[in-house]
């Protein structure tokens, strides 16, 4: 089945990698996936090779940075429990000329470590540097890549390439998660990559990295934090959050917004300002059990709007999630439907996207995909 999908996809845009799992060696998982990942990689590679794609599509595994012990790049090594699994995997990668994918998030380093210097998370002449022997690091990305290279050398495979599988910056839901910092980070990232400087251990070798992510995901798990739904360069409705010059040439470029988005009517659900605060809070908590209220979290764009606006934001999120069904703005008589935009400053009260439009778009996509596949099969015959 995987090979079928790869060959179908190859008709539109040649795939480069098959990622086996997503951070299966996360320390929180313990040893749960350590014995299964390498055999799975081998099986998938064999399947791909049978259809002649073994040299084109590389099989790899995305790793979280916590697969490494936290130290300076020249002394980096894999966690003790990961040395043997990574030795096997690195050998496989070397034998198939495939890279190791590392997911690198300076944002997480900054927010989880009070001693992490803010400037080091960004690019462009940081005042904070890490001096490691003869090498000087001016940003977290270069240091993380070289740590991985050193760890790979430590298990006997110094020539395995490291590709950054995920990197980005969120725009809401936590301190430091905002549009200004996200724009600064992502633009700096593009410029740094396009400079072709490489890293101290691989000077002049262009960094290959994949920006995370394209769109906000308003139903993603919040286990890592309330910021988890806000990594997108675009909002959930396809609107660019900030200018981003993907050429790295310093041009003031606007990303193209999605056209003809089929929004629901311009109406919102807000809280009755005369409602007792305890009742408003209780109903807001109910709304947030299913609706996305992460913008209300500490550091979020709506974290300082106060009551009853907090309740209004929660009520409206629930109302839009339920396609503006009138009963979804009841909240025991505390909800009121309004035609005046209740947004407060940077806190945007959203309007949902029509479910019927989403279904039409989805059905049209699959129809076009089927037609393309039929054309491909016809041409192949």
C-alpha positions as CSV (number, residue, x, y, z in Angstrom):
1,X,0.0,0.0,0.0
2,X,2.8,2.4,0.9
3,X,4.5,1.7,-2.5
4,X,1.2,2.5,-4.3
5,X,0.9,5.9,-2.6
6,X,4.6,6.7,-3.4
7,X,4.2,5.8,-7.1
8,X,1.0,7.8,-7.3
9,X,2.6,10.8,-5.6
10,X,5.6,10.5,-7.8
11,X,3.4,11.5,-10.8
12,X,2.7,14.9,-9.2
13,X,5.8,15.7,-7.2
14,X,8.7,13.3,-6.6
15,X,8.9,12.4,-2.9
16,X,12.3,12.5,-1.2
17,X,11.9,10.7,2.1
18,X,9.7,8.3,3.9
19,X,9.7,9.0,7.6
20,X,9.2,6.0,9.9
21,X,7.2,7.2,12.9
22,X,7.5,10.7,14.3
23,X,10.0,11.1,17.1
24,X,9.6,7.4,18.2
25,X,12.5,7.8,20.6
26,X,11.1,10.6,22.6
27,X,12.3,10.1,26.2
28,X,8.6,10.2,27.4
29,X,8.1,6.9,25.4
30,X,10.9,5.1,27.1
31,X,11.9,2.0,25.1
32,X,8.4,1.4,23.7
33,X,9.5,1.8,20.0
34,X,13.2,1.1,20.2
35,X,12.9,-2.5,19.0
36,X,10.5,-1.9,16.2
37,X,11.8,1.2,14.3
38,X,14.9,-0.3,12.7
39,X,13.1,-3.4,11.4
40,X,10.3,-1.2,10.1
41,X,12.8,1.0,8.2
42,X,14.4,-2.1,6.6
43,X,11.0,-3.5,5.5
44,X,9.9,-0.2,4.0
45,X,13.3,0.2,2.2
46,X,13.0,-3.3,0.7
47,X,9.4,-2.6,-0.5
48,X,10.5,0.7,-2.1
49,X,13.5,-0.9,-3.7
50,X,11.4,-3.6,-5.3
51,X,9.7,-1.0,-7.5
52,X,13.0,0.7,-8.3
53,X,12.7,3.7,-6.0
54,X,15.3,2.7,-3.4
55,X,17.9,5.3,-4.7
56,X,15.3,8.1,-5.1
57,X,13.2,7.8,-1.9
58,X,15.2,7.7,1.3
59,X,13.9,5.9,4.4
60,X,14.7,7.7,7.6
61,X,13.4,8.4,11.1
62,X,12.6,11.8,12.7
63,X,14.2,12.3,16.1
64,X,13.5,14.8,18.8
65,X,16.5,16.7,20.2
66,X,16.1,14.8,23.5
67,X,17.7,11.8,21.9
68,X,21.0,13.6,22.6
69,X,22.5,14.4,26.0
70,X,22.6,18.1,26.6
71,X,26.2,19.3,26.3
72,X,28.5,21.2,24.0
73,X,28.7,20.0,20.3
74,X,32.2,18.5,20.6
75,X,31.1,16.2,23.4
76,X,27.6,15.3,22.3
77,X,26.4,11.7,22.4
78,X,23.2,9.8,22.2
79,X,21.4,9.0,25.4
80,X,22.7,5.8,27.0
81,X,19.5,3.8,26.1
82,X,19.7,5.0,22.5
83,X,23.4,4.3,21.6
84,X,22.8,0.8,20.3
85,X,19.5,1.6,18.5
86,X,21.1,4.6,16.9
87,X,24.2,2.6,15.9
88,X,22.0,0.2,14.0
89,X,19.9,3.0,12.4
90,X,23.0,5.1,11.5
91,X,24.5,2.0,9.9
92,X,21.3,1.6,7.8
93,X,21.3,5.3,6.9
94,X,25.0,5.2,5.8
95,X,24.4,2.0,3.8
96,X,21.4,3.6,1.9
97,X,22.9,7.1,1.7
98,X,19.9,8.5,3.7
99,X,20.0,11.3,6.2
100,X,18.9,11.4,9.8
101,X,16.0,13.7,10.4
102,X,16.3,15.9,13.5
103,X,13.4,18.1,14.7
104,X,15.0,21.2,16.2
105,X,12.9,23.8,18.1
106,X,14.9,26.7,19.7
107,X,11.5,28.0,20.9
108,X,11.1,24.9,23.2
109,X,14.7,25.4,24.5
110,X,13.9,29.0,25.3
111,X,10.6,28.4,27.1
112,X,11.7,25.3,29.0
113,X,15.1,26.5,30.3
114,X,15.2,29.8,32.2
115,X,19.0,30.0,31.6
116,X,18.7,29.7,27.8
117,X,19.8,33.0,26.2
118,X,17.0,34.5,24.1
119,X,19.4,35.8,21.4
120,X,20.9,32.4,20.9
121,X,17.5,31.1,19.6
122,X,17.6,33.5,16.7
123,X,20.0,34.4,13.9
124,X,22.0,37.3,12.7
125,X,24.9,38.1,15.0
126,X,23.8,37.0,18.5
127,X,25.4,38.7,21.4
128,X,25.3,35.3,23.1
129,X,27.8,32.8,21.7
130,X,28.8,29.3,22.6
131,X,32.6,28.8,22.3
132,X,33.5,25.1,21.9
133,X,37.2,24.7,21.4
134,X,38.1,26.4,18.1
135,X,34.4,26.6,17.1
136,X,32.1,29.5,17.9
137,X,28.3,29.0,17.7
138,X,26.1,32.0,17.3
139,X,22.7,30.2,17.1
140,X,21.0,27.2,18.5
141,X,20.4,25.6,15.1
142,X,24.0,25.2,14.1
143,X,24.9,23.9,17.6
144,X,22.1,21.3,17.4
145,X,23.1,20.1,14.0
146,X,26.8,19.7,15.1
147,X,25.8,18.0,18.3
148,X,24.0,15.4,16.1
149,X,27.0,15.0,13.8
150,X,29.3,14.4,16.8
151,X,26.9,11.9,18.2
152,X,26.7,10.0,14.9
153,X,30.5,10.0,14.8
154,X,30.5,8.6,18.3
155,X,28.5,5.5,17.1
156,X,30.8,5.0,14.1
157,X,29.1,6.9,11.3
158,X,30.6,10.4,10.9
159,X,29.5,10.9,7.3
160,X,25.7,10.5,7.8
161,X,24.0,13.7,6.7
162,X,21.7,15.5,9.1
163,X,18.5,17.1,7.8
164,X,16.3,19.3,9.9
165,X,12.9,17.6,9.6
166,X,11.0,20.3,11.6
167,X,11.8,23.8,12.7
168,X,9.6,26.8,13.3
169,X,8.1,29.2,15.8
170,X,4.6,29.5,17.1
171,X,2.5,32.7,17.2
172,X,0.1,32.2,20.1
173,X,-0.7,30.3,23.3
174,X,2.4,31.0,25.4
175,X,5.0,33.6,26.3
176,X,7.4,34.2,23.4
177,X,4.8,32.7,21.0
178,X,3.8,35.7,19.0
179,X,3.8,37.0,15.4
180,X,6.8,39.3,15.9
181,X,9.1,36.6,17.2
182,X,7.9,34.0,14.7
183,X,8.6,36.4,11.8
184,X,12.0,37.2,13.2
185,X,12.9,33.6,13.6
186,X,11.6,32.2,10.3
187,X,13.0,35.1,8.2
188,X,16.3,34.7,10.0
189,X,16.2,30.9,9.4
190,X,15.7,31.4,5.6
191,X,18.4,34.0,5.4
192,X,20.8,31.7,7.4
193,X,20.1,28.7,5.1
194,X,20.4,30.7,1.9
195,X,23.8,32.1,3.0
196,X,25.2,28.6,2.5
197,X,27.5,29.1,5.4
198,X,26.9,25.6,6.8
199,X,27.9,24.9,10.4
200,X,31.3,24.9,12.1
201,X,31.6,21.1,11.6
202,X,30.3,21.2,8.0
203,X,31.3,24.7,6.7
204,X,29.9,25.5,3.2
205,X,27.4,22.6,3.3
206,X,23.9,23.9,2.7
207,X,21.5,23.2,5.6
208,X,18.4,21.3,4.4
209,X,15.5,22.2,6.6
210,X,11.7,21.9,6.6
211,X,9.6,24.7,8.0
212,X,6.9,23.7,10.5
213,X,4.3,24.4,9.6
214,X,2.1,25.6,6.9
215,X,-1.3,26.1,8.6
216,X,-2.4,26.3,12.2
217,X,-4.0,23.1,13.5
218,X,-6.9,23.9,15.8
219,X,-7.6,20.4,16.9
220,X,-4.0,19.3,17.6
221,X,-3.2,17.8,21.0
222,X,-2.3,20.3,23.7
223,X,0.0,18.0,25.6
224,X,3.2,19.8,24.7
225,X,1.5,23.2,25.4
226,X,-1.2,25.6,24.3
227,X,1.2,26.9,21.6
228,X,0.9,23.6,19.8
229,X,-2.0,24.7,17.6
230,X,-0.2,27.8,16.4
231,X,2.9,26.8,14.4
232,X,1.5,27.8,11.1
233,X,2.8,30.5,8.8
234,X,-0.8,30.8,7.8
235,X,-3.9,30.9,10.0
236,X,-6.4,28.1,9.9
237,X,-8.3,29.9,7.1
238,X,-5.2,30.3,4.9
239,X,-4.3,33.9,5.8
240,X,-0.6,34.9,6.1
241,X,0.3,36.0,9.6
242,X,3.3,38.1,8.5
243,X,5.5,38.9,5.5
244,X,8.1,36.2,4.8
245,X,10.7,36.4,2.0
246,X,11.4,32.8,1.2
247,X,14.1,33.7,-1.3
248,X,16.3,35.0,1.6
249,X,17.3,38.0,-0.5
250,X,15.9,40.6,1.8
251,X,12.9,41.5,-0.3
252,X,9.7,42.7,1.4
253,X,7.5,40.0,0.2
254,X,3.9,39.1,1.1
255,X,2.8,35.5,1.2
256,X,-0.3,34.9,-0.9
257,X,-3.5,34.4,1.1
258,X,-6.1,31.8,0.3
259,X,-8.7,33.1,-2.1
260,X,-12.5,32.7,-1.9
261,X,-12.6,31.3,1.6
262,X,-16.3,30.3,2.3
263,X,-16.7,31.8,5.7
264,X,-19.9,31.5,7.8
265,X,-22.0,34.6,8.1
266,X,-20.5,37.6,10.0
267,X,-22.0,36.9,13.4
268,X,-20.6,36.0,16.7
269,X,-21.7,34.6,20.1
270,X,-20.8,36.7,23.1
271,X,-21.4,36.5,26.8
272,X,-24.1,38.6,28.5
273,X,-22.2,41.2,30.4
274,X,-24.8,41.1,33.2
275,X,-24.1,37.4,33.8
276,X,-22.6,36.4,37.2
277,X,-18.9,35.8,36.7
278,X,-18.9,32.3,38.3
279,X,-21.7,31.2,35.9
280,X,-19.8,32.7,32.9
281,X,-16.6,31.0,33.9
282,X,-18.3,27.6,34.3
283,X,-19.9,27.9,30.8
284,X,-16.7,29.1,29.3
285,X,-14.9,26.0,30.7
286,X,-17.6,23.9,29.1
287,X,-17.0,25.6,25.7
288,X,-13.3,25.2,25.9
289,X,-13.5,21.4,26.5
290,X,-14.2,21.1,22.7
291,X,-13.5,24.5,21.2
292,X,-10.0,26.0,20.8
293,X,-9.4,28.5,23.5
294,X,-5.6,28.5,23.5
295,X,-5.4,32.2,22.7
296,X,-6.7,32.8,26.2
297,X,-3.7,31.0,27.8
298,X,-0.9,32.9,29.6
299,X,1.0,34.9,27.0
300,X,-1.6,34.4,24.3
301,X,-3.1,37.1,22.2
302,X,-6.3,37.1,24.2
303,X,-4.8,36.5,27.7
304,X,-5.5,40.0,28.9
305,X,-9.0,40.8,27.7
306,X,-10.5,40.0,31.1
307,X,-14.1,39.0,31.9
308,X,-16.6,38.9,30.4
309,X,-14.5,39.0,27.2
310,X,-12.8,35.8,28.1
311,X,-16.2,34.1,28.3
312,X,-17.2,35.7,25.0
313,X,-14.1,34.4,23.3
314,X,-14.9,30.9,24.6
315,X,-18.5,31.1,23.7
316,X,-17.7,32.3,20.2
317,X,-15.1,29.6,19.6
318,X,-17.7,27.0,20.5
319,X,-20.4,28.7,18.4
320,X,-18.2,28.8,15.2
321,X,-17.1,25.2,15.8
322,X,-20.7,24.2,15.7
323,X,-21.3,26.0,12.4
324,X,-23.2,28.9,14.2
325,X,-26.0,26.6,15.2
326,X,-28.3,28.9,17.3
327,X,-28.5,26.4,20.1
328,X,-24.7,26.4,20.5
329,X,-24.9,30.0,21.7
330,X,-27.3,29.3,24.5
331,X,-25.0,28.6,27.5
332,X,-27.9,28.5,29.9
333,X,-29.2,31.9,28.7
334,X,-25.8,33.6,29.0
335,X,-25.0,33.7,25.3
336,X,-26.0,36.5,22.9
337,X,-25.7,36.5,19.1
338,X,-24.3,39.7,17.7
339,X,-23.5,41.1,14.3
340,X,-20.9,43.5,15.6
341,X,-17.3,42.1,15.6
342,X,-16.3,41.8,19.3
343,X,-12.6,41.5,18.6
344,X,-10.4,43.3,21.2
345,X,-7.1,44.7,19.9
346,X,-4.9,41.8,18.7
347,X,-7.5,39.3,20.1
348,X,-9.4,38.2,17.0
349,X,-12.8,36.6,17.5
350,X,-12.9,34.2,14.6
351,X,-15.6,33.4,12.1
352,X,-15.7,29.7,11.1
353,X,-15.5,28.2,7.7
354,X,-18.6,26.6,6.2
355,X,-18.6,22.9,6.6
356,X,-20.3,22.4,3.3
357,X,-17.5,24.3,1.6
358,X,-14.9,22.2,3.4
359,X,-16.7,19.0,2.1
360,X,-16.9,20.4,-1.4
361,X,-13.3,21.3,-1.4
362,X,-12.3,17.9,0.0
363,X,-14.5,16.0,-2.5
364,X,-13.1,18.1,-5.4
365,X,-9.6,17.3,-4.3
366,X,-10.2,13.6,-4.3
367,X,-12.0,13.8,-7.6
368,X,-9.1,15.5,-9.2
369,X,-6.7,13.1,-7.6
370,X,-8.7,10.1,-9.0
371,X,-8.8,11.7,-12.5
372,X,-5.0,12.3,-12.4
373,X,-4.4,8.7,-11.3
374,X,-6.6,7.4,-14.2
375,X,-4.6,9.6,-16.6
376,X,-1.4,8.2,-15.2
377,X,-2.6,4.6,-15.5
378,X,-3.7,5.3,-19.1
379,X,-0.3,6.8,-20.0
380,X,1.5,3.9,-18.3
381,X,-0.4,1.4,-20.4
